[in-house]
């Protein structure tokens, strides 16, 4: 299918310890979270943002809680989840994400009932502690799927409320909640996953975009977990050939996407040549003459692609031919 590659969305990470969960996520798995360290990425990885935290103009994520560091060892910068403030005026300290649905206090609030709940965070930057609030304005299930999307606003201290997630030109976007944590520099999923981790994946960046492509990391198809497919997709979307977080594309560049699970199929209306095949750690094969942008300098050695999927890649990208 021909798709426009874009950003991977923004993220807040609630990291509260270690549960040693190196098992593969499958549909129906739940991850909880409560009081603990939360980190936000200040990244923008090209229209291939991992999230809308701006970093080097290429987004891996699409969220802004300011520039606190992921798992920072620097005591001058951190973000800590404090509590939920519900629409009923209650303070609640526990929640979980099942697939992409937020459930607060064991499911007391879930689905659309979480609307008007606020996440309360403490943030310390440069020795100064302040508050950040993320307000759930709306929550909807995408028809025909198990994907939930959220409209989120951010308040810093007593300042004005503004959209948490923004696209590359500053328009508000929605977010999808994900259970995993990604390194803001390399784009790698952090394993074992920190206990009670949560990412707000903004719709304009790669993390959420790959969910939209059909690679829901909590799900499976034909008995195959899609967790590695989602990670491979984030590499593909940003043309991160070497799997080190370095993108080789620009926003809005169209590509053809194909896999052998039948999630993305051949688009009969798009002429394309095979660019690369992808795994969780980057391109497993690459045709250098078919990179989506010309004259790319690739900082690693990648075998040339042969027959389709002979490389062991999970997803294939194609350069659209005019």
C-alpha positions in Angstrom: 0.0 0.0 0.0 1.3 3.5 -0.8 1.5 5.6 2.3 3.0 8.9 3.3 5.6 8.4 5.9 5.4 10.8 8.8 6.0 11.3 12.4 6.0 8.8 15.2 4.2 10.5 18.1 4.9 12.1 21.4 5.4 10.4 24.7 5.2 10.5 28.4 6.9 7.7 30.1 5.8 6.5 33.5 8.7 4.4 34.7 8.2 2.9 38.1 10.6 0.1 38.5 11.3 -3.2 36.6 9.1 -6.1 36.1 11.5 -8.1 34.0 9.0 -8.3 31.2 11.0 -9.4 28.3 8.2 -11.6 27.1 6.5 -10.7 23.9 3.4 -8.5 24.2 0.3 -10.1 22.8 -3.3 -8.9 22.5 -5.0 -8.4 25.8 -1.8 -7.7 27.8 -2.3 -5.0 30.4 0.4 -2.7 32.0 -0.3 -0.7 35.1 1.2 2.5 36.4 1.1 4.5 39.5 3.4 7.0 41.3 6.9 7.0 39.9 9.4 8.5 37.5 8.0 9.8 34.3 10.1 11.0 31.4 9.3 13.0 28.3 11.2 13.1 25.0 12.2 16.5 23.6 12.5 15.0 20.1 11.5 15.7 16.6 12.8 13.1 14.1 11.9 14.5 10.7 8.4 13.9 9.5 9.5 10.7 10.9 9.1 11.7 14.4 9.1 9.0 17.0 7.0 11.3 19.0 6.4 15.0 19.0 9.1 15.8 21.5 11.3 17.9 19.3 14.8 16.6 18.7 16.9 17.3 15.6 13.8 18.0 13.5 12.9 14.3 13.3 10.2 13.2 15.6 10.0 9.9 17.4 7.3 11.2 19.6 4.9 14.1 19.6 4.5 15.2 23.2 5.7 18.1 25.2 6.3 18.0 28.9 9.4 20.1 28.4 12.9 18.8 28.2 13.2 16.4 31.1 15.4 13.4 30.2 14.4 9.8 29.8 15.7 7.8 32.7 18.0 10.7 33.6 20.7 10.1 36.1 21.0 13.9 36.4 19.2 14.9 39.6 18.5 18.4 38.2 16.0 17.0 35.6 13.1 14.6 36.1 9.4 14.1 35.7 7.3 12.3 38.2 3.7 11.1 37.9 1.8 12.2 41.0 -1.9 11.3 40.6 -5.0 11.5 38.5 -7.6 14.2 39.3 -10.9 12.9 38.1 -14.0 14.7 36.9 -15.7 13.7 40.2 -13.1 15.6 42.2 -11.3 12.5 43.4 -7.5 12.0 43.5 -6.5 8.5 42.2 -3.0 7.0 42.2 -3.3 4.0 40.0 -4.2 3.2 36.4 -3.4 0.8 33.6 -3.4 0.6 29.8 -5.1 -2.5 28.3 -4.3 -2.5 24.6 -4.5 1.2 24.1 -7.3 1.9 26.5 -6.7 3.8 29.7 -8.3 2.2 32.8 -8.1 4.1 36.1 -8.1 2.5 39.5 -8.8 -1.0 38.3 -11.3 0.0 35.6 -13.4 2.3 37.8 -13.0 4.8 34.9 -12.3 3.5 31.4 -13.4 4.1 27.9 -15.0 7.5 27.5 -15.5 7.8 31.3 -11.9 9.0 31.6 -12.7 12.2 29.8 -12.0 15.3 32.0 -9.5 13.4 34.1 -6.2 15.1 34.6 -2.7 13.6 34.9 -0.7 15.5 37.5 3.1 15.6 37.2 5.9 17.1 39.1 8.8 18.3 37.0 12.3 19.4 38.1 14.4 21.3 35.7 17.6 23.2 36.5 17.0 22.8 40.2 13.4 24.2 40.0 10.4 22.1 40.7 7.1 22.9 39.1 3.8 21.2 38.1 2.6 20.0 34.7 -1.0 18.8 34.0 -2.3 16.7 31.1 -6.0 17.0 30.7 -8.0 14.4 28.8 -10.5 16.4 26.7 -11.9 13.5 24.7 -11.5 9.8 24.2 -12.8 7.7 21.3 -12.4 4.2 20.0 -11.5 4.0 16.4 -14.4 2.2 14.7 -13.8 -1.4 13.9 -10.6 -1.6 16.0 -9.3 -1.9 19.5 -7.4 1.4 19.2 -8.3 4.3 21.5 -7.4 7.9 20.7 -7.3 10.8 23.1 -7.4 14.6 22.8 -4.9 15.9 25.4 -4.1 19.4 26.6 -1.1 20.5 28.6 -0.8 23.2 31.4 2.5 24.3 32.8 2.1 25.6 36.3 -0.8 28.2 36.3 -0.2 28.9 32.6 -2.7 28.5 29.7 -3.9 25.1 28.5 -2.4 24.2 25.1 -2.5 21.1 22.9 -0.2 18.4 24.1 0.4 17.0 20.6 1.2 19.1 17.6 1.9 18.2 14.0 4.9 19.6 12.1 3.1 22.9 11.3 1.7 23.4 14.8 -1.8 21.9 14.4 -3.2 19.9 17.3 -3.3 16.1 16.9 -4.6 13.3 19.0 -2.6 10.7 20.9 -2.6 6.9 21.3 -1.4 5.4 24.6 1.3 2.7 24.3 2.8 0.5 27.0 6.5 0.7 26.0 9.3 3.1 26.3 11.7 4.3 23.5 15.2 5.7 23.7 15.0 9.3 22.5 18.4 9.1 20.8 18.5 5.6 19.2 14.8 5.0 18.7 15.2 1.5 20.2 12.5 0.1 22.4 13.9 -0.2 26.0 13.9 -3.8 27.3 13.1 -5.1 29.7 10.3 -2.6 29.7 10.2 -0.4 32.8 7.4 -1.3 35.2 4.3 0.6 34.7 5.5 2.5 31.6 3.3 4.6 29.5 3.9 6.6 26.3 1.5 9.2 24.9 2.1 8.6 21.2 1.1 11.7 19.2 -0.7 11.0 15.9 1.7 13.0 13.8 4.8 10.9 14.6 6.1 7.4 14.0 5.0 5.6 17.1 1.3 6.3 16.5 1.6 6.3 12.7 2.8 2.7 12.8 -0.3 1.8 14.9 -2.4 3.5 12.2 -0.6 1.4 9.6 -2.0 -1.7 11.4 1.1 -2.7 13.4 -0.5 -2.5 16.9 2.3 -3.6 19.2 -0.1 -5.2 21.8 -1.8 -7.3 19.1 -1.1 -10.4 17.0 -2.1 -11.6 13.6 -2.3 -15.3 12.5 -0.6 -16.1 15.9 2.3 -13.7 15.2 3.0 -10.9 17.7 3.0 -7.5 16.0 5.4 -6.0 18.6 8.5 -6.4 16.4 6.5 -5.3 13.3 5.6 -2.1 15.1 9.3 -1.5 16.0 10.4 -2.3 12.4 7.8 0.1 11.1 9.2 3.0 13.2 12.6 2.4 11.6 11.0 2.3 8.2 8.9 5.4 8.6 12.0 7.5 9.5 14.3 5.7 7.0 16.5 4.8 9.9 18.5 2.4 7.8 21.2 1.7 10.4 18.8 1.4 13.3 20.7 4.1 15.3 18.1 6.8 15.3 19.5 8.7 12.3 16.7 9.4 9.7 17.2 9.7 6.0 13.9 11.3 4.8 11.7 14.3 5.1 8.1 14.8 6.1 5.4 13.7 3.7 7.6 11.5 1.5 5.4 8.8 0.0 6.5 5.1 0.2 4.9 1.8 -0.7 4.5 -0.5 2.4 4.2 -4.3 2.2 4.3 -7.2 4.6 3.6 -11.0 4.4 0.9 -11.0 7.1 -1.6 -9.2 4.9 -1.8 -6.1 7.0 -0.3 -4.0 4.2 -0.7 -5.4 0.7 0.4 -4.4 -2.8 -1.2 -1.2 -4.0 -2.2 -1.8 -7.7 -2.3 1.9 -8.2 1.2 2.7 -7.2 4.3 2.0 -9.2 7.3 1.4 -7.0 10.8 -0.1 -6.7 11.9 -1.9 -3.6 13.9 0.4 -1.3 14.6 -1.8 1.8 13.3 -4.5 4.1 13.1 -3.8 7.8 13.5 -5.5 11.1 13.3 -4.0 14.7 17.0 -2.9 14.4 16.8 -1.1 11.1 17.1 -2.2 7.4 18.1 -5.8 6.9 18.7 -5.2 3.2 18.8 -2.0 1.1 18.9 -1.1 -2.5 21.1 2.1 -2.4 19.9 3.4 -5.8 16.3 3.3 -4.5 16.5 5.3 -1.3 13.5 7.5 -1.0 15.7 10.6 -1.1 18.6 10.6 -3.6 22.3 10.6 -2.8 22.1 9.3 0.7 25.2 8.7 2.9 24.6 5.5 4.8 26.8 5.1 7.8 26.7 1.3 8.0 27.0 -1.7 5.7 23.7 -3.2 4.7 23.3 -6.2 2.2 21.6 -5.5 -1.1 18.0 -6.8 -1.3 17.3 -9.8 -3.4 14.0 -11.7 -3.8 11.2 -10.2 -1.8 11.5 -11.0 1.9 14.5 -13.3 1.3 16.4 -11.2 3.8 14.2 -12.1 6.7 12.7 -8.6 6.9 9.3 -8.1 8.4 8.2 -5.1 6.3 9.2 -3.9 2.9 9.3 -0.3 1.8 9.2 0.8 -1.8 10.2 4.1 -3.5 7.3 5.5 -5.5 8.1 5.8 -9.2 6.4 8.8 -10.9 
